[in-house]
Every structure is written in C-alpha cells, then in structure tokens.
C-alpha cells in the first residue's frame, strides 16, 4: 500500500506535490533536550548540583554578549569603545597575571586612554547598569532551582566572569534566584576558572566524597572539562543555540550577521526573552502569546512609530483595524511620554465608502467588476442597501456581470436614491466628528493594501487626503494628485515587502473591532448613527483581542530599556524577513494556526481560515 501511494504521489504535478508536502510536513521538534521533569528526577541522586550562570540561568536581551558593548558605543558616542574596552581587559590580564575584575579593567582603561579614574568609573557604572537591565531569568531554569530548593538539594553556582561577585549576586537576586543556592563561585573572586580547568579540582576539594553534577551551556568549560575530574555534566542549550537549530535561522542568518544594535535587541527580545527562553523549548512557536509577541508586536510598533514620526495632526485611524490601533497609539504615547496629536477612530469600510462615493451610473456598474461570491440579494443589500424581493440566486462576480447588471438596470432609480441618502448621512457623520474637516489636512491610518477607502473618501469629499499605511500592493488607487500615500514597507524599495501584504490577514484577523463591519449611516430624528452587519465575536475571540493588545503593550514596555541608550530602529529588512519566515518555515504549530478562523462579511458568506488562504503564496 505504501509503495502504491508513493507511485501515485510521484505522478502528481510538481507544484501540487510541493503544496501537499507542505501540508503534511511534520512540525520541528527539539530532540536534543530532555524535559525539565526528567532533569529534576536525574538531579535528585546528586549531593552537589552546580550551575553555570550566563546563558544557563540567565540570559541577555541581545543576540550575543558583545552587543552590549556595541550599544554602549552608541550611548557614549564612541564607535571604538568596544575595541578599547576589550583591549583594556587584555592588558589588565597581562599586567596582573590573574583573572581580573571590572575595577581592574577600568583602571587599565583609564591608563590606556589617558582619562581620569573618575571618568573611567562612570563608564564602568554604565556597563554595570546596562548588564543589570538587560539580564533576565530563563524562567524554566528558575523554576528548576525552586524545585531543587524545595527538595533541600545543595546548589552552587560557578562562573567565569569579570563582573564583581557583589554585582552578580545583585543580578541573580533581581532575576529571582535569591536564596536558591548556597554558594557563588566567581572566577575573579576565587582566582579559579572553568575554561582553564582550575576550578574543577578546587570544587572536588571543597566537596570531598560528594557526588557532583554541573549544568551549563558551553561544550568545553561546562560539559567536557568537568568530566576529566569525575564530575558529571549536563548540557543546557542556550537561547542562541536553539535559534541556530530552528527552521527560522537559515532565513535570518544574513541579517543576523549584519545586525545593528537595534537588530540585536530585537533578536534578543524575540528569542532570548520569549521563544527560546527555556532550554526545554520545542523548535517551534507553540504558544499563542509568543506568536503575537514575535509576529504582531514588532511590525505594528514600528508602524505606529512611523505614524508618530510623521508629526502629522488629525490622524484618522480607520475602522475596524483602527479600533485597536487607536488604543495602541494612546498607550504608546503614554508609555513614552509623547504628546498626542488630534486623532479619531474613524468609521469606514470598503462597503460603506464604495456606496457613499458613487457619483454616477458608471460608478454603480463598476462595482459589479469586483470579486464577490454569494447570493444576488446579499450583494445588492451590501452594496446599495437595496432589498431585492424577486427570486434569489447565487452569483460570482465579475463572471456574472451581465446577469447582475440587468437586475441593477431594472432597479436603478431606487438604487440611486439609496446611494444619495448614504452619501448625505456619511458626510454628516464626518461633519459631526471633525467640524472643520474641509479646512484641514486629514491623515488616514490603515494597514494599507490598495488604498481603496482613501480613494473612495477623497472622491466623496472632493478633497485630497494623506494616507499612512503599513504596506502597499501593486495596484494602488490614487484619486487625485492631492492624495499623498506613505508606506512603511514600500514594495518599491524591496520586492520582498510584498509578502507583508500577502500575510497581512494574520494581522487583520486580530486588528478588528468588537462589532460588525460598517454597512452605512442612517439618520433618525435628526441624528446620524452607524449601521453594522450582524457579525459578532465569540467569547474566545474577544478574549484573544484583549490578549493581543496586552501583549503588544508588554512589547512597548520592553523597549523602554533600549530607548535609554539609543533610538530603537530595527532594520525593515530583518523585520520583514522574520515576519515572512515565521509563516513560511513551518515553525508555527497547528495549535496556534487553529486560532485564525474568520468570516469575511464583504466578499463571501463562508468561514475561512487565514493560514489556508495564505498557503497559496
């Protein structure tokens, strides 16, 4: 049977075989680690349990440790700080002929660079501060030590490090390890190192007749060398090593190799703080929160900054994406103490603006050229608010253009009356929201694509508008020369940015309002009010909408650290590549993908799944 099916598969067209292969591709697994529970069980038989610190118990929110110094390069406005700092450490080691501490390094730095000791100490203080701010716990390792503490196991910590023991103790305390170990051995304090093997006989003498195991990330100093002294070891994979093993890395490598300081922090947040914070992580995105933090938060944050940096007033965040964009704008400005511009959550939709912007018969029949599949009655109601009372039938536009055009012609008078009424009510809504809209520049904010809503609004108002969009498509509509379009990811700058558009449904799925799509405005008793479709959110999606907002605000707060030292601006190409690679590499679990079902109330009447749609790309 297996051979029979294989032969059938080989007869399929190659492009179809690739699609089938992707559908059934197994999700990546991390086969090199055992579970936290298994490790805990194995550790119970040891008398002394030793841990490395950096990249084992704690990790920095940068791609690799030296990137801390590169950030300080920018902070000190000294592009050679890293070089001078490394040289001072080497010179200090040669001078003192022992494992030096930070005080000795900066004393040497003062001599090397002919500056005062006070100036050198200011640099030292900045290095200590940024280390404290950038270092976070690896949460599963913290949990492991807590469980060992509950079992009354003896835990020690061993590190090759130039930071003073007092500083490392404070860092461990800040990361939650206070009281979870009985002794801390730091190389510059005891004069013994792991990487030159001197610490291992030292520990054997300290703990004679005790069965010792050491856990750490370095293949030599933490794994191979202790074994030479009859100390068992267990490799703990670092966040960086897990990244290198996952399916994202080949796509990201070229940008990692040329990373900026902002890129390093971006990578540190995504992989060290989130996806691979745990050494027991599967090599996949299996958690909804992680996916939102990695996919939605960085791109939407940079887009918001793009809007803020434009320094424009009268910002119109278009519905329904604008419902949460407005909240995020308010939150970002509050967190970063930015003065907000006049801004509005502006009710708009393709349906509502398409109808309200119709000026003549030609415009009416042009709507029949758009994609639509469903019933004729539904189409006429959605586009013209016209209740068709004859026999209904299924249509597919633009294929059934002639058939639908005939019905429209027979009911043209009533349809045009409805259009006139919708146009009048829409303008009254705008006048109530922004009384002086005719005299000021209006700036529309949306995910983008083709600019249809801006085109329609500009046409309806006979006014040029500015548009700020996440991205564009190859078919941008521009009603007049007075309309100005701005794109954060402009496909004219990089063709790979087209994938931002292709996969934007994943963003759009969550960037929605807790009510249906705007259909039209109506006037009753002199008051204009919106009419929405009957779409409602189930409790699960409501919860997810609030969750995505909370996760993005967490990302906002995480940027406060790096913003103390430099202007955080990850490169667009890295943002785009990671955004695309997450979708195309197979790293997203089916559990996460299953969250993405939706109803497209404009162009269809059936439920869809975002990942099924984008799979054609």
C-alpha positions in Angstrom: 0.0 0.0 0.0 2.8 2.4 0.9 4.5 1.9 -2.5 1.2 2.3 -4.3 0.5 5.6 -2.7 4.1 6.7 -3.3 3.8 6.0 -7.0 0.5 7.9 -7.1 2.2 10.9 -5.4 5.1 10.9 -7.9 2.6 11.1 -10.8 1.1 14.4 -9.5 2.3 17.7 -11.0 5.4 19.0 -9.2 3.9 22.3 -8.0 0.9 20.4 -6.5 3.3 17.9 -4.9 5.1 20.7 -3.1 1.8 22.0 -1.7 0.8 18.6 -0.5 4.3 18.1 1.1 3.9 21.4 3.0 0.5 20.4 4.3 1.8 17.2 5.8 5.2 18.4 6.8 6.0 17.4 10.4 6.4 20.1 12.9 10.0 20.5 14.1 11.0 19.0 17.4 13.9 19.6 19.7 15.3 16.1 20.2 18.5 17.2 21.9 16.9 18.1 25.3 15.1 16.2 27.9 12.2 17.6 29.8 12.5 19.7 32.9 10.8 17.0 34.8 13.3 14.4 33.7 16.2 16.6 34.6 14.8 17.1 38.0 14.4 13.4 38.5 18.0 12.8 37.5 19.4 15.5 39.7 17.9 14.0 42.8 20.7 11.5 43.0 23.5 14.1 43.3 24.8 15.7 46.5 26.0 18.9 44.9 24.3 20.4 41.9 26.4 23.1 40.2 25.1 25.6 37.6 26.8 28.0 35.2 25.2 31.5 35.2 25.2 33.3 31.9 23.1 31.7 29.1 22.2 29.0 31.5 20.3 30.5 34.4 20.1 34.0 33.0 20.3 35.5 29.5 20.8 38.9 28.0 18.2 40.6 25.8 20.7 40.9 22.9 21.8 38.4 20.3 25.3 37.9 21.8 27.1 39.4 24.8 29.5 41.7 23.0 26.5 43.5 21.5 26.1 45.1 25.0 29.4 47.0 24.3 28.2 47.9 20.8 25.1 49.5 22.4 27.4 51.4 24.7 29.4 52.5 21.6 26.3 54.4 20.5 25.4 55.6 24.0 28.9 57.0 24.6 29.1 58.3 21.0 32.4 56.4 20.8 32.5 53.9 18.0 35.7 52.5 19.3 34.5 51.8 22.9 34.2 48.1 22.4 37.7 47.9 20.9 39.2 49.9 23.8 37.2 48.0 26.4 38.4 44.7 25.1 42.0 45.9 24.9 41.9 47.2 28.4 40.7 43.8 29.6 43.5 42.0 27.8 46.1 44.5 29.1 44.9 44.1 32.6 45.2 40.3 32.4 48.7 40.7 31.2 49.6 43.2 33.9 48.0 41.4 36.9 48.6 37.8 35.7 45.3 36.7 37.1 41.6 36.6 36.3 40.8 40.3 36.5 37.6 42.0 37.8 35.8 45.1 36.4 37.6 47.5 38.8 41.0 46.4 37.4 39.8 46.5 33.8 38.6 50.1 34.1 41.8 51.2 36.0 43.6 49.9 33.0 41.1 51.6 30.6 41.9 54.9 32.3 45.7 54.4 31.8 45.3 53.2 28.2 43.1 56.1 27.1 44.7 58.8 29.3 41.5 59.7 31.1 40.8 60.2 34.8 39.8 57.4 37.1 36.5 59.2 37.8 35.7 59.2 34.0 36.6 55.5 33.8 34.4 54.8 36.8 31.5 56.5 35.1 31.9 54.1 32.1 32.1 51.2 34.5 28.9 52.2 36.2 27.2 52.4 32.8 28.4 48.9 31.9 27.1 47.5 35.2 23.8 49.3 34.8 23.1 48.0 31.3 24.1 44.5 32.3 21.6 44.6 35.1 18.9 46.0 32.9 19.5 43.5 30.0 19.8 40.3 32.0 16.6 38.3 32.6 16.0 34.8 34.1 15.5 31.8 32.0 12.2 31.0 33.7 12.2 27.2 33.4 15.7 27.2 34.9 14.5 29.4 37.7 11.6 27.0 38.3 14.0 24.1 38.3 16.1 25.7 41.1 13.0 26.5 43.1 12.0 22.8 42.9 15.5 21.7 44.0 15.3 24.2 46.9 12.0 22.6 47.9 13.8 19.2 47.9 16.6 20.6 50.1 19.2 19.9 47.4 22.6 21.7 47.7 23.0 24.1 44.8 26.1 26.0 43.9 26.8 28.5 41.1 30.1 28.7 39.2 31.0 31.4 36.7 34.0 32.7 34.7 33.2 36.4 34.8 34.9 39.8 35.3 31.8 41.4 37.0 32.3 41.7 40.7 30.7 39.0 42.9 28.5 41.6 44.5 27.1 42.7 41.2 26.5 39.1 40.1 24.7 38.5 43.4 22.5 41.5 42.8 21.8 40.3 39.2 20.8 36.9 40.4 18.6 38.4 43.1 16.9 40.6 40.5 16.2 37.6 38.4 14.6 35.7 41.2 17.4 33.4 42.4 17.9 34.8 45.8 18.0 32.1 48.5 18.0 29.3 45.9 21.8 28.5 46.1 24.3 28.1 49.0 27.4 29.4 47.3 28.5 31.5 44.4 32.0 31.0 42.9 33.1 33.8 40.6 36.5 33.4 38.8 37.8 36.9 39.5 37.0 36.4 43.2 38.5 32.9 43.8 41.2 33.0 41.1 39.9 29.8 39.5 38.3 29.4 36.1 36.2 26.8 34.4 37.8 27.2 31.0 41.4 26.6 32.2 40.1 23.6 34.3 41.4 25.1 37.6 38.0 25.4 39.3 37.2 21.7 39.0 39.8 20.3 41.4 39.0 23.3 43.6 35.4 22.1 43.8 36.4 18.5 44.4 38.5 19.6 47.4 35.6 21.8 48.6 33.1 19.0 48.4 35.1 15.7 49.1 33.2 12.5 48.8 30.2 14.3 47.4 28.6 13.3 44.1 28.7 16.4 41.9 27.0 17.3 38.6 27.5 20.6 36.7 25.0 22.1 34.2 25.9 24.7 31.7 25.8 25.7 28.0 29.5 25.7 27.0 30.5 22.4 25.3 34.1 22.6 26.7 34.1 24.5 30.0 30.7 23.3 31.2 30.5 19.8 29.7 33.8 18.3 28.6 36.3 19.7 31.2 34.4 18.8 34.4 34.2 15.1 33.3 38.0 15.0 33.5 37.7 15.4 37.2 34.9 12.9 37.8 32.2 15.5 37.8 29.1 14.5 35.8 27.7 17.2 33.4 24.5 18.1 31.6 24.4 20.4 28.6 21.9 23.2 28.8 21.2 24.7 25.4 21.4 28.5 25.2 18.8 30.6 23.5 21.2 31.4 20.7 22.0 27.7 20.1 18.3 26.9 20.0 17.8 29.7 17.4 20.6 28.2 15.3 18.9 24.9 15.3 15.4 26.1 14.4 13.9 26.4 10.9 13.9 30.3 11.1 17.7 30.6 11.3 18.7 30.0 7.6 16.4 32.8 6.5 17.6 35.2 9.2 21.3 34.5 9.1 22.3 37.1 6.5 20.6 39.8 8.6 21.9 38.5 11.9 25.5 38.7 10.5 25.0 42.3 9.6 22.8 43.3 12.5 22.6 46.7 14.1 22.4 47.3 17.8 18.6 47.7 17.4 18.5 44.4 15.5 20.4 42.7 18.3 17.9 43.9 20.9 15.0 42.9 18.6 16.5 39.4 18.3 17.2 39.2 22.0 13.6 40.0 22.9 12.1 37.5 20.4 14.4 34.6 21.0 16.1 35.1 24.4 13.1 36.6 26.3 10.3 34.7 24.5 10.6 31.8 22.1 13.8 30.1 23.4 14.0 31.5 26.9 13.5 27.9 28.1 16.3 25.4 27.2 13.5 22.8 27.0 11.7 24.7 24.2 10.4 22.8 21.2 11.9 24.2 18.0 8.6 25.8 17.1 6.1 28.5 18.0 3.6 26.6 20.1 2.3 29.4 22.2 -0.2 32.0 21.2 1.4 34.7 23.3 4.8 34.0 21.8 3.4 34.2 18.3 1.7 37.6 18.9 4.9 39.0 20.6 7.0 37.9 17.7 4.7 38.5 14.7 2.3 41.3 15.6 4.1 43.4 18.2 7.3 44.4 16.3 5.7 45.2 13.0 2.8 47.1 14.5 5.1 49.0 16.9 7.3 50.2 14.0 4.3 51.2 12.0 2.9 53.3 14.9 6.4 54.9 15.3 6.3 55.7 11.5 2.9 57.5 12.0 4.2 59.3 15.1 7.4 60.4 13.4 5.4 61.9 10.5 4.4 64.6 13.0 1.0 64.9 11.4 -2.1 66.2 13.1 -5.7 65.0 12.7 -5.0 61.3 12.5 -7.9 59.1 11.3 -7.5 55.5 12.4 -9.8 53.7 10.0 -12.2 51.1 11.3 -12.0 48.3 12.1 -8.3 47.9 12.4 -8.2 51.4 13.8 -10.2 50.3 16.9 -7.1 48.7 18.4 -4.6 51.0 16.5 -6.2 53.9 18.4 -5.8 52.2 21.7 -2.2 51.2 20.9 -1.4 54.8 19.8 -2.7 56.2 23.1 -0.8 53.6 25.1 2.5 54.0 23.2 2.3 57.8 23.6 1.5 57.4 27.3 4.4 55.0 28.0 6.9 57.1 26.1 5.6 60.5 27.3 4.8 61.6 23.7 2.3 64.4 23.2 -0.6 63.0 21.3 -2.0 64.7 18.1 -5.7 65.1 17.4 -6.8 61.7 16.5 -10.0 59.8 15.8 -11.3 56.4 15.5 -12.9 56.8 12.0 -15.8 54.6 10.9 -15.1 53.3 7.4 -15.3 50.2 5.3 -15.0 49.2 1.7 -18.7 48.6 1.5 -19.8 51.9 3.1 -17.3 54.1 1.2 -17.9 52.3 -2.1 -21.6 53.2 -1.9 -21.3 56.7 -0.5 -18.7 57.7 -3.0 -20.8 56.7 -6.1 -21.3 59.8 -8.3 -22.9 58.4 -11.4 -24.2 55.3 -13.2 -20.7 54.3 -14.3 -19.6 54.0 -10.7 -22.5 51.8 -10.0 -21.7 49.3 -12.7 -18.0 49.4 -11.9 -18.9 47.8 -8.5 -20.0 44.7 -10.4 -16.5 44.2 -11.6 -15.2 43.5 -8.1 -14.8 40.0 -6.7 -17.8 38.6 -5.0 -19.4 35.2 -4.4 -22.7 34.7 -2.7 -26.3 35.5 -3.4 -27.6 38.3 -5.6 -29.9 39.6 -2.8 -27.0 39.8 -0.4 -24.8 41.6 -2.9 -27.5 44.3 -3.6 -28.1 44.8 0.1 -24.4 45.1 0.9 -23.5 47.4 -1.9 -26.6 49.5 -2.4 -28.8 48.8 0.7 -31.4 47.7 -1.8 -33.8 44.9 -0.8 -34.3 42.7 -3.8 -37.7 40.9 -3.5 -37.6 38.7 -6.6 -36.3 35.1 -6.8 -32.8 35.0 -5.4 -29.9 33.1 -6.9 -26.1 32.6 -6.4 -23.7 34.8 -8.3 -20.0 35.0 -8.8 -18.6 38.4 -9.9 -17.2 39.5 -12.2 -18.1 36.4 -14.1 -21.9 37.0 -13.8 -21.6 40.7 -14.6 -24.2 40.8 -17.4 -26.8 38.9 -15.3 -26.4 41.2 -12.3 -26.2 44.3 -14.5 -29.6 43.5 -15.9 -31.1 43.4 -12.4 -29.4 46.7 -11.4 -30.7 48.5 -14.5 -34.3 47.4 -13.7 -34.0 48.9 -10.2 -31.7 51.8 -10.9 -33.9 54.6 -9.6 -34.3 53.0 -6.2 -30.6 52.2 -6.0 -29.6 55.8 -6.8 -31.9 57.1 -4.1 -30.3 54.8 -1.6 -26.9 56.0 -2.7 -27.8 59.6 -2.4 -29.1 59.1 1.2 -26.0 57.2 2.2 -23.7 59.9 0.8 -25.6 62.6 2.7 -25.5 60.7 6.0 -21.8 59.8 5.7 -20.9 63.4 5.2 -23.0 64.4 8.2 -21.1 61.9 10.3 -17.8 63.3 9.2 -19.0 66.9 9.9 -20.1 65.9 13.4 -16.8 64.2 14.2 -14.5 66.8 12.6 -16.4 70.1 12.1 -13.6 71.8 10.2 -12.6 68.8 8.0 -12.8 70.9 4.8 -10.1 73.3 6.0 -7.5 70.9 7.5 -5.3 68.1 6.3 -6.7 64.7 7.1 -4.3 61.7 7.6 -5.8 58.2 7.2 -4.1 55.4 9.1 -4.6 51.8 8.0 -2.8 48.6 7.2 -3.0 49.7 3.6 -3.0 47.4 0.6 -4.6 49.3 -2.3 -5.8 52.4 -0.7 -9.5 51.8 -1.7 -11.0 53.6 1.3 -8.8 56.6 0.8 -9.7 56.6 -2.8 -13.5 56.5 -2.0 -13.3 59.1 0.8 -11.3 61.5 -1.4 -13.8 61.1 -4.2 -16.8 61.5 -1.8 -15.4 64.6 -0.1 -13.8 66.2 -3.3 -10.7 66.6 -1.2 -7.1 65.4 -1.2 -6.2 63.1 1.7 -3.0 61.8 3.2 -2.6 58.1 3.8 -0.2 56.3 6.1 -0.1 52.6 5.6 1.8 49.6 6.8 2.4 48.5 3.2 1.1 48.7 -0.3 0.1 46.4 -3.2 1.0 46.6 -6.8 -2.4 48.2 -7.6 -2.6 51.4 -5.6 -5.6 53.6 -6.2 -4.9 57.4 -6.2 -8.0 59.6 -6.9 -6.1 62.8 -7.5 -2.7 64.4 -7.2 -3.7 65.9 -3.9 -3.8 62.4 -2.4 -0.5 61.5 -0.8 0.4 57.9 0.1 3.1 56.9 2.6 4.1 53.3 3.3 6.3 51.9 6.0 7.0 48.7 3.9 7.0 50.2 0.4 7.3 47.4 -2.2 9.1 49.8 -4.5 12.0 49.8 -2.0 12.2 46.0 -1.7 10.1 43.4 -3.6 10.2 41.1 -0.6 7.9 43.6 1.2 5.1 42.2 -1.0 5.0 39.3 1.5 3.9 41.8 4.2 0.8 42.3 2.1 0.4 38.6 1.4 0.4 37.6 5.0 -1.4 40.7 6.4 -4.6 38.8 7.0 -2.8 37.4 10.1 -2.5 41.0 11.4 -6.0 42.0 10.2 -7.6 39.0 11.9 -6.9 40.4 15.3 -7.0 44.1 14.5 -10.7 44.4 14.4 -13.5 46.0 16.5 -15.8 44.1 18.9 -18.7 44.7 16.5 -19.5 44.1 12.8 -18.4 45.8 9.7 -19.9 49.3 8.9 -22.6 49.0 6.3 -23.9 52.6 6.1 -25.0 55.6 8.1 -28.7 56.4 8.7 -30.4 59.5 10.0 -33.2 59.2 12.6 -34.7 62.1 14.5 -32.0 64.4 13.1 -29.2 62.2 14.4 -26.8 60.2 12.3 -25.8 56.7 13.5 -23.8 53.8 12.0 -25.4 50.5 11.0 -23.2 47.5 11.3 -23.7 44.0 10.0 -24.7 41.2 12.4 -21.2 39.8 12.8 -20.5 39.1 16.4 -17.3 37.9 18.2 -17.4 34.7 20.1 -16.0 34.8 23.6 -12.8 33.1 22.6 -12.0 35.8 20.0 -13.0 38.6 22.4 -10.5 37.2 24.9 -7.8 37.0 22.2 -8.4 40.6 21.0 -7.8 41.8 24.5 -4.8 39.5 24.9 -3.1 40.7 21.7 -3.5 44.3 23.0 -1.9 43.4 26.3 1.0 41.5 24.7 1.8 44.4 22.4 1.8 46.8 25.3 4.3 44.4 27.1 6.5 44.8 24.0 6.1 48.6 24.2 7.4 48.5 27.8 10.2 46.1 26.9 11.5 48.8 24.5 11.9 51.3 27.4 15.2 49.7 28.3 16.9 50.0 24.9 15.5 53.5 24.4 17.6 54.8 27.3 20.7 54.0 25.2 19.8 54.6 21.6 16.9 55.2 19.2 15.4 51.7 18.7 15.0 51.2 15.0 15.3 47.5 13.8 16.0 47.3 10.1 13.0 46.9 7.9 14.6 44.0 6.0 15.1 42.0 9.2 11.5 42.7 10.4 10.2 41.7 7.0 12.3 38.5 6.7 11.4 37.3 10.2 7.7 38.1 9.6 7.8 36.1 6.3 10.0 33.3 7.7 7.6 32.6 10.6 4.9 31.9 8.1 6.9 30.0 5.5 9.3 28.0 7.6 6.7 25.7 9.2 7.7 26.8 12.7 4.1 27.8 13.7 2.3 24.9 15.4 -1.2 23.8 14.3 -2.4 24.7 17.8 -1.6 28.4 17.0 -2.9 28.2 13.5 -6.2 26.9 14.7 -6.8 30.3 16.4 -7.2 32.0 13.0 -10.7 31.5 11.6 -12.8 34.4 10.5 -15.9 35.4 8.5 -15.3 37.8 5.6 -18.6 39.7 5.6 -17.8 41.7 2.4 -16.7 39.2 -0.3 -18.2 35.9 0.9 -20.6 34.3 3.3 -18.5 31.4 4.5 -16.0 30.9 7.3 -12.3 30.9 6.3 -9.0 30.2 8.0 -6.2 32.7 7.5 -3.5 30.1 7.1 -5.4 28.2 4.5 -5.8 31.4 2.4 -2.2 32.5 2.6 -0.9 29.0 1.8 -1.3 29.7 -1.9 1.5 32.2 -1.6 
